[in-house]
Amino acid sequence: MREDTLRNILTQLNSTSAEIQASAVISTDGLMIASIIPQGLDPDRLGAMGAALQSIGTRVARELDRGTPEQVLVKGEHGYVLMIQAGSDAVLTVIASASAKLGLIFLDAKRAATSVAQVL
C-alpha cells in the first residue's frame, strides 16, 4: 500500500515534464523504497550512490556551517541528478535530461518530496 502510494507520487512527478527520465525514493541508508526508472538502470546501484551523495552533501554543509542540506544537485554533460530530502529518513532522487528547465523541476520535485514525507 505505502509503496503503491509512493509510486503514484513518482508517476505524477515524472508526468510533469518530459525531461524527467527517472525518479526514486531512497532511504538514507541506501535502500530503494520506490522507483520509476528505465530498464537498464540498476535500482540497488542508484540507491547506494544516492545515499553516498546525500551523505557527502550533509558533511559538506555541516563542515562549511551551511546547516542541514535540503538538496544536492549534480550536473553532467548528459543531464542532472537532483536529490531532495523527503522527511528525516528518505531522499527523493530525480534524474533529468540536460535540456530540463531546472526551476520547474525544482518546484515539482519539492512538492513531490513533501508528499513523500507525509506518506513515510
MITORNU-553123 format. One record per residue: x, y, z of N, C-alpha, C, O in turn; residue number from 1; residue in one letter. Coordinates in nm, 4 decimals, decimal comma, padded with zeros to 6 digits, always signed. Atoms other than C-alpha are relative to their C-alpha. Example, Ala and Ser with C-alpha at 12.3 -4.5 7.8 and 13.67 -1.06 7.14 Angstrom:
<pts>
+----------+----------+----------+----------+----------+----------+----------+----------+----------+----------+----------+----------+-----+------+
!       nx !       ny !       nz !      cax !      cay !      caz !       cx !       cy !       cz !       ox !       oy !       oz ! seq ! type !
+----------+----------+----------+----------+----------+----------+----------+----------+----------+----------+----------+----------+-----+------+
! +00,0890 ! -00,1190 ! +00,0000 ! +01,2300 ! -00,4500 ! +00,7800 ! +00,0900 ! +00,1200 ! +00,0000 ! +00,1936 ! +00,1181 ! +00,0665 !   1 !    A !
! -00,0820 ! -00,1190 ! -00,0060 ! +01,3670 ! -00,1060 ! +00,7140 ! -00,0770 ! +00,1090 ! +00,0730 ! -00,0261 ! +00,2198 ! +00,0899 !   2 !    S !
+----------+----------+----------+----------+----------+----------+----------+----------+----------+----------+----------+----------+-----+------+
</pts>
This chain:
<pts>
+----------+----------+----------+----------+----------+----------+----------+----------+----------+----------+----------+----------+-----+------+
!       nx !       ny !       nz !      cax !      cay !      caz !       cx !       cy !       cz !       ox !       oy !       oz ! seq ! type !
+----------+----------+----------+----------+----------+----------+----------+----------+----------+----------+----------+----------+-----+------+
! +00,0831 ! -00,1195 ! +00,0000 ! +00,0000 ! +00,0000 ! +00,0000 ! +00,0875 ! +00,1258 ! +00,0000 ! +00,0692 ! +00,2140 ! -00,0839 !   1 !    M !
! -00,0874 ! -00,1168 ! -00,0069 ! +00,2692 ! +00,2509 ! +00,1003 ! +00,0826 ! +00,0133 ! -00,1273 ! +00,0984 ! +00,1233 ! -00,1803 !   2 !    R !
! -00,0802 ! -00,0048 ! +00,1228 ! +00,4848 ! +00,1568 ! -00,1990 ! -00,0849 ! +00,0440 ! -00,1189 ! -00,0373 ! +00,1184 ! -00,2047 !   3 !    E !
! +00,0896 ! -00,0432 ! +00,1084 ! +00,1846 ! +00,1987 ! -00,4322 ! -00,0237 ! +00,1501 ! +00,0050 ! -00,0230 ! +00,2166 ! -00,0986 !   4 !    D !
! +00,0208 ! -00,1442 ! -00,0162 ! +00,1194 ! +00,5461 ! -00,2925 ! +00,1239 ! +00,0764 ! -00,0440 ! +00,1137 ! +00,1778 ! -00,1131 !   5 !    T !
! -00,1251 ! -00,0659 ! +00,0400 ! +00,4849 ! +00,6400 ! -00,3367 ! +00,0205 ! -00,0077 ! -00,1515 ! +00,0638 ! +00,0894 ! -00,2136 !   6 !    L !
! -00,0125 ! +00,0138 ! +00,1463 ! +00,4870 ! +00,5038 ! -00,6929 ! -00,0952 ! +00,0954 ! -00,0714 ! -00,0613 ! +00,1488 ! -00,1770 !   7 !    R !
! +00,0940 ! -00,0956 ! +00,0593 ! +00,1801 ! +00,7165 ! -00,7676 ! +00,0562 ! +00,1416 ! +00,0042 ! +00,0426 ! +00,2173 ! -00,0919 !   8 !    N !
! -00,0638 ! -00,1321 ! -00,0110 ! +00,3633 ! +01,0258 ! -00,6406 ! +00,1101 ! +00,0137 ! -00,1048 ! +00,1216 ! +00,1172 ! -00,1705 !   9 !    I !
! -00,1082 ! -00,0036 ! +00,0985 ! +00,6624 ! +00,9383 ! -00,8591 ! -00,0542 ! +00,0073 ! -00,1427 ! +00,0007 ! +00,0790 ! -00,2264 !  10 !    L !
! +00,0620 ! -00,0033 ! +00,1328 ! +00,4396 ! +00,8756 ! -01,1621 ! -00,0503 ! +00,1402 ! -00,0316 ! -00,0314 ! +00,1906 ! -00,1423 !  11 !    T !
! +00,0474 ! -00,1376 ! +00,0204 ! +00,2774 ! +01,2161 ! -01,1156 ! +00,1174 ! +00,0947 ! -00,0244 ! +00,1111 ! +00,1804 ! -00,1125 !  12 !    Q !
! -00,1185 ! -00,0840 ! +00,0176 ! +00,6201 ! +01,3793 ! -01,0797 ! +00,0571 ! -00,0174 ! -00,1404 ! +00,0842 ! +00,0809 ! -00,2094 !  13 !    L !
! -00,0581 ! +00,0260 ! +00,1317 ! +00,7535 ! +01,2110 ! -01,3938 ! -00,0859 ! +00,0565 ! -00,1118 ! -00,0339 ! +00,0943 ! -00,2167 !  14 !    N !
! +00,0893 ! -00,0498 ! +00,1048 ! +00,4474 ! +01,3234 ! -01,5893 ! -00,0010 ! +00,1529 ! -00,0094 ! -00,0566 ! +00,2083 ! -00,1042 !  15 !    S !
! -00,0006 ! -00,1469 ! +00,0042 ! +00,5078 ! +01,6919 ! -01,5058 ! +00,0958 ! +00,0543 ! -00,1049 ! +00,0817 ! +00,1689 ! -00,1477 !  16 !    T !
! -00,0973 ! -00,0451 ! +00,0984 ! +00,7987 ! +01,7107 ! -01,7514 ! +00,0545 ! -00,1191 ! -00,0780 ! +00,0909 ! -00,2216 ! -00,0205 !  17 !    S !
! -00,0593 ! +00,1055 ! +00,0831 ! +00,9172 ! +01,5018 ! -02,0441 ! +00,1498 ! -00,0108 ! +00,0249 ! +00,2127 ! -00,1095 ! -00,0133 !  18 !    A !
! -00,1433 ! -00,0018 ! -00,0267 ! +01,2670 ! +01,5941 ! -01,9286 ! +00,0385 ! -00,0828 ! +00,1226 ! +00,1565 ! -00,1109 ! +00,1432 !  19 !    E !
! -00,0281 ! +00,0883 ! -00,1136 ! +01,2355 ! +01,3837 ! -01,6107 ! +00,0056 ! -00,1419 ! -00,0534 ! -00,0927 ! -00,1940 ! -00,1062 !  20 !    I !
! -00,0230 ! +00,1326 ! +00,0549 ! +01,3793 ! +01,0480 ! -01,7045 ! -00,0187 ! -00,1110 ! +00,1025 ! -00,0440 ! -00,2257 ! +00,0658 !  21 !    Q !
! +00,0145 ! +00,0999 ! -00,1062 ! +01,3584 ! +00,8705 ! -01,3676 ! -00,0186 ! +00,0718 ! +00,1324 ! +00,0219 ! +00,1869 ! +00,1490 !  22 !    A !
! +00,0113 ! -00,0527 ! -00,1361 ! +01,2665 ! +00,9249 ! -01,0054 ! -00,0067 ! -00,1168 ! +00,0963 ! -00,0490 ! -00,2270 ! +00,0613 !  23 !    S !
! -00,0049 ! +00,1075 ! -00,0993 ! +01,3078 ! +00,7278 ! -00,6873 ! -00,0048 ! +00,0588 ! +00,1404 ! +00,0357 ! +00,1726 ! +00,1641 !  24 !    A !
! -00,0055 ! -00,0315 ! -00,1424 ! +01,2578 ! +00,7375 ! -00,3130 ! +00,0985 ! -00,0985 ! +00,0605 ! +00,0804 ! -00,2200 ! +00,0524 !  25 !    V !
! -00,1087 ! +00,0808 ! -00,0545 ! +01,5701 ! +00,6130 ! -00,1370 ! +00,0127 ! +00,0285 ! +00,1486 ! +00,0072 ! +00,1441 ! +00,1906 !  26 !    I !
! -00,0213 ! -00,0208 ! -00,1432 ! +01,6210 ! +00,5574 ! +00,2345 ! +00,1384 ! +00,0591 ! +00,0198 ! +00,2257 ! +00,0440 ! -00,0657 !  27 !    S !
! -00,1298 ! -00,0624 ! -00,0257 ! +01,9092 ! +00,7452 ! +00,3911 ! +00,1125 ! -00,1020 ! +00,0149 ! +00,2301 ! -00,0661 ! +00,0094 !  28 !    T !
! -00,1043 ! +00,1028 ! -00,0051 ! +02,0902 ! +00,4127 ! +00,4302 ! +00,0164 ! -00,0729 ! -00,1335 ! +00,0857 ! -00,1744 ! -00,1406 !  29 !    D !
! -00,0262 ! +00,0492 ! +00,1342 ! +02,0685 ! +00,3426 ! +00,0555 ! -00,0956 ! -00,1041 ! -00,0540 ! -00,0723 ! -00,1583 ! -00,1621 !  30 !    G !
! +00,0958 ! +00,0990 ! +00,0492 ! +01,7708 ! +00,1102 ! +00,0241 ! -00,1052 ! +00,0664 ! -00,0878 ! -00,1577 ! +00,1725 ! -00,0540 !  31 !    L !
! +00,1013 ! -00,0507 ! +00,0905 ! +01,5340 ! +00,1641 ! -00,2668 ! -00,1372 ! -00,0272 ! +00,0613 ! -00,1707 ! -00,1418 ! +00,0912 !  32 !    M !
! +00,1341 ! +00,0134 ! -00,0569 ! +01,1844 ! +00,2284 ! -00,1304 ! -00,1033 ! -00,0105 ! -00,1114 ! -00,1923 ! -00,0953 ! -00,1062 !  33 !    I !
! +00,0890 ! +00,0023 ! +00,1164 ! +01,0039 ! +00,3023 ! -00,4597 ! +00,0715 ! +00,0702 ! -00,1135 ! +00,1526 ! +00,1598 ! -00,0903 !  34 !    A !
! -00,0669 ! -00,0645 ! +00,1121 ! +01,1124 ! +00,3962 ! -00,8092 ! -00,0797 ! -00,0137 ! -00,1282 ! -00,1582 ! -00,1068 ! -00,1463 !  35 !    S !
! +00,0449 ! +00,0047 ! +00,1386 ! +01,0106 ! +00,4731 ! -01,1635 ! +00,1267 ! +00,0296 ! -00,0803 ! +00,1616 ! +00,1454 ! -00,1031 !  36 !    I !
! -00,1282 ! -00,0170 ! +00,0681 ! +01,3332 ! +00,4131 ! -01,3541 ! -00,0012 ! -00,0816 ! -00,1290 ! -00,0720 ! -00,1818 ! -00,1388 !  37 !    I !
! -00,0039 ! +00,0744 ! +00,1264 ! +01,4143 ! +00,2998 ! -01,7082 ! +00,0730 ! -00,1327 ! +00,0161 ! +00,1560 ! -00,1507 ! +00,1051 !  38 !    P !
! -00,0674 ! +00,1292 ! +00,0012 ! +01,5207 ! -00,0535 ! -01,7823 ! +00,1479 ! +00,0232 ! -00,0269 ! +00,1848 ! +00,1082 ! -00,1080 !  39 !    Q !
! -00,1438 ! -00,0142 ! +00,0157 ! +01,8951 ! -00,0909 ! -01,7575 ! +00,0648 ! +00,0808 ! +00,1107 ! +00,1867 ! +00,0768 ! +00,1273 !  40 !    G !
! -00,0528 ! -00,0751 ! -00,1139 ! +01,9325 ! +00,1385 ! -01,4569 ! -00,0202 ! -00,0867 ! +00,1241 ! -00,1336 ! -00,1185 ! +00,1600 !  41 !    L !
! +00,0041 ! +00,0903 ! -00,1152 ! +02,0160 ! -00,0762 ! -01,1534 ! -00,0519 ! +00,0739 ! +00,1237 ! +00,0138 ! +00,1665 ! +00,1713 !  42 !    D !
! +00,0559 ! -00,0703 ! -00,1157 ! +01,7919 ! +00,0291 ! -00,8612 ! +00,0882 ! -00,0086 ! +00,1249 ! +00,0948 ! +00,0869 ! +00,2023 !  43 !    P !
! -00,0874 ! +00,0136 ! -00,1164 ! +02,0344 ! -00,1051 ! -00,5999 ! +00,1201 ! +00,0940 ! -00,0103 ! +00,1619 ! +00,1542 ! +00,0886 !  44 !    D !
! -00,1140 ! -00,0895 ! +00,0221 ! +02,3219 ! +00,0898 ! -00,7508 ! -00,0437 ! +00,1455 ! +00,0179 ! +00,0271 ! +00,2249 ! +00,0798 !  45 !    R !
! +00,0530 ! -00,1346 ! -00,0166 ! +02,1085 ! +00,4044 ! -00,7707 ! -00,0204 ! +00,0313 ! +00,1475 ! +00,0122 ! +00,1410 ! +00,1929 !  46 !    L !
! +00,0205 ! -00,0198 ! -00,1439 ! +02,0141 ! +00,3603 ! -00,4047 ! +00,1297 ! +00,0233 ! +00,0739 ! +00,1391 ! +00,1142 ! +00,1564 !  47 !    G !
! -00,1297 ! -00,0129 ! -00,0679 ! +02,3735 ! +00,3153 ! -00,2918 ! +00,0677 ! +00,1322 ! -00,0344 ! +00,1213 ! +00,1998 ! +00,0534 !  48 !    A !
! -00,0628 ! -00,1259 ! +00,0399 ! +02,5014 ! +00,6102 ! -00,4946 ! -00,0762 ! +00,1194 ! +00,0578 ! -00,0160 ! +00,2190 ! +00,0978 !  49 !    M !
! +00,0804 ! -00,1076 ! -00,0561 ! +02,2132 ! +00,8260 ! -00,3769 ! +00,0297 ! +00,0236 ! +00,1466 ! +00,0426 ! +00,1378 ! +00,1907 !  50 !    G !
! -00,0311 ! -00,0129 ! -00,1427 ! +02,2847 ! +00,7546 ! -00,0126 ! +00,1397 ! +00,0584 ! +00,0205 ! +00,1605 ! +00,1413 ! +00,1090 !  51 !    A !
! -00,1362 ! -00,0525 ! -00,0110 ! +02,6555 ! +00,8220 ! -00,0629 ! +00,0040 ! +00,1493 ! -00,0324 ! +00,0695 ! +00,2268 ! +00,0373 !  52 !    A !
! +00,0023 ! -00,1413 ! +00,0388 ! +02,5881 ! +01,1516 ! -00,2383 ! -00,0666 ! +00,0859 ! +00,1067 ! -00,0186 ! +00,1947 ! +00,1384 !  53 !    L !
! +00,0693 ! -00,0747 ! -00,1048 ! +02,3427 ! +01,2636 ! +00,0279 ! +00,0885 ! +00,0122 ! +00,1240 ! +00,0915 ! +00,1171 ! +00,1884 !  54 !    Q !
! -00,0895 ! -00,0020 ! -00,1152 ! +02,5916 ! +01,1717 ! +00,2999 ! +00,1120 ! +00,1036 ! -00,0191 ! +00,1449 ! +00,1784 ! +00,0729 !  55 !    S !
! -00,1051 ! -00,0978 ! +00,0288 ! +02,8658 ! +01,3761 ! +00,1324 ! -00,0564 ! +00,1417 ! +00,0057 ! +00,0076 ! +00,2315 ! +00,0605 !  56 !    I !
! +00,0634 ! -00,1317 ! -00,0046 ! +02,6276 ! +01,6702 ! +00,0870 ! -00,0241 ! +00,0464 ! +00,1423 ! -00,0042 ! +00,1634 ! +00,1748 !  57 !    G !
! +00,0234 ! -00,0324 ! -00,1406 ! +02,5371 ! +01,6568 ! +00,4546 ! +00,1302 ! +00,0390 ! +00,0690 ! +00,1348 ! +00,1355 ! +00,1453 !  58 !    T !
! -00,1290 ! -00,0306 ! -00,0628 ! +02,9009 ! +01,6512 ! +00,5589 ! +00,0540 ! +00,1349 ! -00,0463 ! +00,1038 ! +00,2129 ! +00,0349 !  59 !    R !
! -00,0473 ! -00,1281 ! +00,0532 ! +02,9930 ! +01,9417 ! +00,3312 ! -00,0766 ! +00,1154 ! +00,0643 ! -00,0169 ! +00,2138 ! +00,1081 !  60 !    V !
! +00,0820 ! -00,1065 ! -00,0579 ! +02,7015 ! +02,1509 ! +00,4588 ! +00,0359 ! +00,0246 ! +00,1462 ! +00,0437 ! +00,1394 ! +00,1899 !  61 !    A !
! -00,0360 ! -00,0158 ! -00,1423 ! +02,7951 ! +02,0852 ! +00,8219 ! +00,1391 ! +00,0591 ! +00,0167 ! +00,1584 ! +00,1506 ! +00,0967 !  62 !    R !
! -00,1386 ! -00,0469 ! -00,0120 ! +03,1698 ! +02,1397 ! +00,7755 ! +00,0135 ! +00,1473 ! -00,0379 ! +00,0979 ! +00,2187 ! +00,0164 !  63 !    E !
! -00,0062 ! -00,1390 ! +00,0451 ! +03,1061 ! +02,4708 ! +00,5993 ! -00,1076 ! +00,0853 ! +00,0658 ! -00,1362 ! +00,1965 ! +00,0212 !  64 !    L !
! +00,0988 ! -00,0719 ! -00,0794 ! +02,8407 ! +02,5752 ! +00,8503 ! -00,1166 ! +00,0526 ! -00,0846 ! -00,1565 ! +00,1684 ! -00,0724 !  65 !    D !
! +00,1131 ! -00,0360 ! +00,0851 ! +02,5573 ! +02,5760 ! +00,5945 ! -00,1311 ! -00,0600 ! +00,0509 ! -00,2355 ! -00,0418 ! -00,0116 !  66 !    R !
! +00,1216 ! +00,0601 ! -00,0549 ! +02,3092 ! +02,3856 ! +00,8117 ! -00,0316 ! -00,1336 ! -00,0635 ! +00,0539 ! -00,1960 ! -00,1263 !  67 !    G !
! +00,0451 ! +00,1276 ! +00,0547 ! +02,1101 ! +02,0818 ! +00,7103 ! -00,0306 ! +00,0176 ! -00,1487 ! -00,1065 ! +00,1073 ! -00,1854 !  68 !    T !
! +00,0242 ! -00,0170 ! +00,1434 ! +02,1128 ! +02,0325 ! +00,3327 ! -00,1435 ! -00,0369 ! -00,0374 ! -00,1991 ! -00,1348 ! +00,0123 !  69 !    P !
! +00,1338 ! +00,0264 ! +00,0502 ! +01,7777 ! +02,0488 ! +00,1576 ! +00,0054 ! -00,0729 ! -00,1327 ! -00,0834 ! -00,1519 ! -00,1647 !  70 !    E !
! -00,0118 ! +00,0645 ! +00,1299 ! +01,9001 ! +01,9383 ! -00,1827 ! +00,1457 ! -00,0088 ! -00,0424 ! +00,2307 ! +00,0684 ! +00,0021 !  71 !    Q !
! -00,1311 ! +00,0177 ! +00,0602 ! +02,2029 ! +01,8157 ! -00,3724 ! -00,0242 ! -00,0106 ! -00,1495 ! -00,1133 ! -00,0834 ! -00,1933 !  72 !    V !
! +00,0150 ! +00,0007 ! +00,1447 ! +02,2426 ! +01,8767 ! -00,7452 ! +00,1328 ! -00,0364 ! -00,0641 ! +00,2371 ! +00,0195 ! -00,0301 !  73 !    L !
! -00,1173 ! +00,0357 ! +00,0791 ! +02,4878 ! +01,7098 ! -00,9819 ! -00,0356 ! +00,0276 ! -00,1455 ! -00,1372 ! -00,0198 ! -00,1962 !  74 !    V !
! +00,0208 ! -00,0290 ! +00,1417 ! +02,5164 ! +01,8436 ! -01,3349 ! +00,1091 ! -00,0687 ! -00,0798 ! +00,2281 ! -00,0513 ! -00,0533 !  75 !    K !
! -00,0938 ! +00,0656 ! +00,0904 ! +02,6772 ! +01,6314 ! -01,6027 ! -00,0315 ! +00,0408 ! -00,1426 ! -00,1322 ! +00,1071 ! -00,1676 !  76 !    G !
! +00,0218 ! -00,0413 ! +00,1389 ! +02,7076 ! +01,6751 ! -01,9762 ! -00,1291 ! -00,0570 ! -00,0579 ! -00,1816 ! -00,0028 ! -00,1552 !  77 !    E !
! +00,1226 ! +00,0616 ! +00,0515 ! +02,4035 ! +01,4481 ! -02,0277 ! -00,1222 ! +00,0296 ! +00,0856 ! -00,2312 ! -00,0197 ! +00,0565 !  78 !    H !
! +00,1165 ! -00,0340 ! -00,0797 ! +02,1810 ! +01,5915 ! -01,7572 ! +00,0305 ! +00,0188 ! +00,1467 ! +00,1445 ! +00,0425 ! +00,1868 !  79 !    G !
! -00,0048 ! -00,0341 ! -00,1421 ! +02,1109 ! +01,6330 ! -01,3896 ! -00,0452 ! -00,1156 ! +00,0875 ! -00,1258 ! -00,1993 ! +00,0466 !  80 !    Y !
! +00,0507 ! +00,0843 ! -00,1074 ! +02,0683 ! +01,4304 ! -01,0743 ! -00,0302 ! +00,0950 ! +00,1153 ! +00,0589 ! +00,1635 ! +00,1655 !  81 !    V !
! +00,0445 ! -00,0862 ! -00,1084 ! +01,8685 ! +01,6152 ! -00,8095 ! -00,0479 ! -00,0868 ! +00,1147 ! -00,1261 ! -00,1798 ! +00,0952 !  82 !    L !
! +00,0442 ! +00,0722 ! -00,1191 ! +01,8237 ! +01,4871 ! -00,4566 ! -00,0567 ! +00,1002 ! +00,0986 ! +00,0073 ! +00,2000 ! +00,1318 !  83 !    M !
! +00,0673 ! -00,0879 ! -00,0947 ! +01,5778 ! +01,6470 ! -00,2166 ! -00,0407 ! -00,0826 ! +00,1215 ! -00,0981 ! -00,1906 ! +00,1078 !  84 !    I !
! +00,0379 ! +00,0674 ! -00,1243 ! +01,5286 ! +01,5478 ! +00,1461 ! -00,1518 ! -00,0161 ! +00,0031 ! -00,2258 ! +00,0785 ! -00,0238 !  85 !    Q !
! +00,1434 ! +00,0300 ! -00,0071 ! +01,1885 ! +01,3817 ! +00,1892 ! -00,0284 ! -00,0570 ! +00,1385 ! -00,0439 ! -00,1780 ! +00,1551 !  86 !    A !
! +00,0123 ! +00,0452 ! -00,1383 ! +01,1413 ! +01,3666 ! +00,5635 ! +00,1377 ! -00,0287 ! +00,0550 ! +00,2386 ! +00,0010 ! -00,0091 !  87 !    G !
! -00,1298 ! +00,0212 ! -00,0647 ! +01,4132 ! +01,2590 ! +00,8020 ! +00,0710 ! -00,1269 ! -00,0445 ! +00,1911 ! -00,1414 ! -00,0221 !  88 !    S !
! -00,0597 ! +00,1299 ! +00,0310 ! +01,4710 ! +00,9094 ! +00,6635 ! +00,0059 ! -00,0348 ! -00,1475 ! +00,0411 ! -00,1474 ! -00,1824 !  89 !    D !
! +00,0027 ! +00,0328 ! +00,1426 ! +01,4402 ! +00,9368 ! +00,2847 ! +00,0395 ! +00,1202 ! -00,0844 ! +00,0365 ! +00,2351 ! -00,0402 !  90 !    A !
! -00,0402 ! -00,0999 ! +00,0975 ! +01,5567 ! +01,1255 ! -00,0201 ! -00,0737 ! -00,0288 ! -00,1305 ! -00,0813 ! -00,1434 ! -00,1747 !  91 !    V !
! +00,0588 ! +00,0111 ! +00,1329 ! +01,3704 ! +01,1906 ! -00,3444 ! +00,1095 ! +00,0303 ! -00,1005 ! +00,1730 ! +00,1355 ! -00,0936 !  92 !    L !
! -00,1017 ! -00,0172 ! +00,1030 ! +01,6042 ! +01,1474 ! -00,6406 ! -00,0686 ! +00,0141 ! -00,1348 ! -00,1561 ! -00,0652 ! -00,1694 !  93 !    T !
! +00,0559 ! -00,0259 ! +00,1320 ! +01,5197 ! +01,2884 ! -00,9832 ! +00,1148 ! +00,0054 ! -00,0997 ! +00,2140 ! +00,0748 ! -00,0777 !  94 !    V !
! -00,0984 ! -00,0025 ! +00,1079 ! +01,7188 ! +01,2232 ! -01,2999 ! -00,0675 ! +00,0691 ! -00,1184 ! -00,1740 ! +00,0272 ! -00,1638 !  95 !    I !
! +00,0588 ! -00,0799 ! +00,1078 ! +01,6563 ! +01,4789 ! -01,5752 ! +00,1013 ! +00,0215 ! -00,1117 ! +00,2224 ! +00,0154 ! -00,0901 !  96 !    A !
! -00,0861 ! -00,0220 ! +00,1165 ! +01,7922 ! +01,5476 ! -01,9219 ! +00,0701 ! +00,1353 ! +00,0088 ! +00,0344 ! +00,2200 ! +00,0907 !  97 !    S !
! -00,0777 ! -00,1231 ! -00,0002 ! +02,0386 ! +01,8245 ! -01,9971 ! -00,0829 ! +00,1212 ! -00,0413 ! -00,0482 ! +00,2342 ! -00,0071 !  98 !    A !
! +00,0826 ! -00,1119 ! +00,0461 ! +01,7650 ! +02,0355 ! -02,1569 ! -00,1118 ! +00,0353 ! +00,0981 ! -00,1967 ! +00,1191 ! +00,0676 !  99 !    S !
! +00,1057 ! -00,0233 ! -00,0991 ! +01,5469 ! +02,0313 ! -01,8434 ! +00,0005 ! +00,1445 ! +00,0489 ! +00,1058 ! +00,2062 ! +00,0647 ! 100 !    A !
! +00,0165 ! -00,1318 ! -00,0610 ! +01,4128 ! +02,3593 ! -01,7104 ! +00,0039 ! -00,0204 ! +00,1511 ! -00,0944 ! -00,0627 ! +00,2120 ! 101 !    K !
! -00,0238 ! +00,0344 ! -00,1402 ! +01,5550 ! +02,3352 ! -01,3603 ! -00,0975 ! +00,0649 ! +00,0970 ! -00,1350 ! +00,0031 ! +00,1966 ! 102 !    L !
! +00,0932 ! -00,0663 ! -00,0907 ! +01,3228 ! +02,5891 ! -01,1995 ! -00,1276 ! -00,0807 ! +00,0183 ! -00,1757 ! -00,0982 ! +00,1302 ! 103 !    G !
! +00,1223 ! +00,0810 ! -00,0070 ! +01,0189 ! +02,3790 ! -01,2842 ! +00,0262 ! -00,1352 ! +00,0650 ! -00,0557 ! -00,1848 ! +00,1424 ! 104 !    L !
! -00,0347 ! +00,1299 ! -00,0601 ! +01,1940 ! +02,0550 ! -01,1908 ! +00,0134 ! +00,0155 ! +00,1517 ! -00,0372 ! -00,0674 ! +00,2273 ! 105 !    I !
! -00,0143 ! -00,0250 ! -00,1442 ! +01,2897 ! +02,2014 ! -00,8503 ! -00,1365 ! +00,0142 ! +00,0665 ! -00,1611 ! -00,0454 ! +00,1714 ! 106 !    F !
! +00,1332 ! -00,0242 ! -00,0564 ! +00,9326 ! +02,3175 ! -00,7871 ! -00,0795 ! -00,1302 ! +00,0099 ! -00,1343 ! -00,1616 ! +00,1155 ! 107 !    L !
! +00,0772 ! +00,1244 ! +00,0002 ! +00,7696 ! +01,9879 ! -00,8862 ! +00,0614 ! -00,1044 ! +00,0924 ! -00,0107 ! -00,1780 ! +00,1597 ! 108 !    D !
! -00,0672 ! +00,0971 ! -00,0871 ! +01,0309 ! +01,7798 ! -00,7031 ! -00,0208 ! +00,0351 ! +00,1472 ! -00,0386 ! -00,0543 ! +00,2299 ! 109 !    A !
! +00,0230 ! -00,0420 ! -00,1393 ! +00,9891 ! +01,9841 ! -00,3835 ! -00,1404 ! -00,0388 ! +00,0446 ! -00,1592 ! -00,0869 ! +00,1564 ! 110 !    K !
! +00,1371 ! +00,0412 ! -00,0311 ! +00,6140 ! +01,9246 ! -00,3941 ! -00,0088 ! -00,1509 ! +00,0199 ! -00,0727 ! -00,1983 ! +00,1139 ! 111 !    R !
! +00,0021 ! +00,1460 ! -00,0109 ! +00,6669 ! +01,5534 ! -00,4514 ! +00,0704 ! -00,0457 ! +00,1277 ! +00,0237 ! -00,1384 ! +00,1939 ! 112 !    A !
! -00,0732 ! +00,0366 ! -00,1217 ! +00,9217 ! +01,5346 ! -00,1668 ! -00,0858 ! +00,0231 ! +00,1238 ! -00,0809 ! -00,0553 ! +00,2185 ! 113 !    A !
! +00,0911 ! -00,0270 ! -00,1116 ! +00,6663 ! +01,6922 ! +00,0679 ! -00,1047 ! -00,1098 ! +00,0097 ! -00,1366 ! -00,1558 ! +00,1194 ! 114 !    T !
! +00,0988 ! +00,1096 ! +00,0020 ! +00,4092 ! +01,4305 ! -00,0379 ! +00,0623 ! -00,1304 ! +00,0486 ! +00,0003 ! -00,2049 ! +00,1245 ! 115 !    S !
! -00,0699 ! +00,1219 ! -00,0430 ! +00,6639 ! +01,1508 ! +00,0098 ! +00,0187 ! +00,0009 ! +00,1501 ! -00,0060 ! -00,0998 ! +00,2166 ! 116 !    V !
! -00,0221 ! -00,0110 ! -00,1454 ! +00,7482 ! +01,2758 ! +00,3596 ! -00,1286 ! -00,0270 ! +00,0771 ! -00,1248 ! -00,0885 ! +00,1836 ! 117 !    A !
! +00,1278 ! +00,0237 ! -00,0677 ! +00,3792 ! +01,2699 ! +00,4525 ! -00,0373 ! -00,1467 ! +00,0004 ! -00,0957 ! -00,1960 ! +00,0969 ! 118 !    Q !
! +00,0300 ! +00,1437 ! +00,0092 ! +00,3458 ! +00,9084 ! +00,3350 ! +00,0898 ! -00,0798 ! +00,0942 ! +00,0460 ! -00,1755 ! +00,1580 ! 119 !    V !
! -00,0953 ! +00,0747 ! -00,0838 ! +00,6572 ! +00,7951 ! +00,5204 ! -00,0169 ! +00,0381 ! +00,1454 ! +00,0540 ! -00,0138 ! +00,2315 ! 120 !    L !
+----------+----------+----------+----------+----------+----------+----------+----------+----------+----------+----------+----------+-----+------+
</pts>
